[in-house]
Amino acid sequence: MPFGHKNTLRSGQPNWDGMRFGFDDPRIPESIRQRVAAMAQPFWELYFTDTDMGGEWWLLDDTGELVEAFWLEA
């Protein structure tokens, strides 16, 4: 494994890339759902983006700015 490379798990499906999800959607890994629920505010949105590292969940505020990115680590 290259230096600085995190060992991650796939946290979503590649065909979900760019999809918006409700904060309580059961397809979101439980640990990520819990962290999102603790942070999310009204009108914020959660998107999945596919990456070569297994995917990330992006929490965006009501202006579309990235608040936090979430992923699974092994």
C-alpha positions in Angstrom: 0.0 0.0 0.0 1.5 3.4 -1.0 2.5 5.8 1.8 -0.4 8.0 2.9 -3.0 5.6 1.3 -5.9 4.8 3.5 -7.4 1.3 3.5 -11.1 1.9 2.8 -14.2 -0.2 2.2 -16.8 0.4 -0.5 -19.5 2.5 1.1 -21.9 2.6 -1.9 -22.5 1.4 -5.4 -20.7 3.0 -8.4 -24.1 3.6 -10.1 -25.1 5.8 -7.2 -22.6 8.4 -8.3 -24.2 11.9 -8.0 -27.4 10.6 -6.3 -29.0 12.5 -3.4 -30.1 10.4 -0.4 -32.3 11.1 2.5 -30.4 11.1 5.8 -32.2 8.0 7.0 -31.9 6.0 3.8 -31.0 2.3 4.8 -28.5 2.1 1.8 -26.2 4.5 3.7 -23.8 2.6 6.0 -25.1 2.8 9.6 -21.9 4.5 11.0 -22.2 7.3 8.3 -26.0 7.7 8.9 -25.3 8.3 12.6 -22.6 10.9 11.9 -24.8 12.7 9.3 -27.8 12.7 11.7 -25.7 14.3 14.4 -24.6 17.1 12.1 -27.3 17.7 9.5 -29.4 20.8 9.5 -32.7 21.5 7.7 -32.4 21.9 4.0 -28.9 20.2 3.9 -28.4 17.4 1.4 -26.4 14.2 1.3 -24.9 12.9 -2.0 -22.8 9.9 -2.9 -19.8 10.2 -5.1 -18.0 7.2 -6.5 -14.2 7.2 -6.1 -11.5 4.7 -6.7 -11.2 4.4 -3.0 -14.7 3.0 -2.5 -16.9 6.1 -2.5 -17.7 9.1 -0.3 -20.8 10.6 1.1 -20.9 14.4 0.9 -23.0 16.5 3.3 -23.8 19.8 1.7 -25.3 22.8 3.4 -28.3 24.8 2.1 -26.0 26.9 -0.2 -24.4 23.8 -1.7 -21.1 24.1 0.1 -19.4 20.9 1.3 -19.7 20.6 5.1 -18.2 17.1 5.5 -17.2 14.1 3.5 -17.7 10.6 5.0 -16.3 7.2 4.0 -15.7 3.8 5.5 -12.2 2.8 6.7 -11.1 -0.8 7.2 
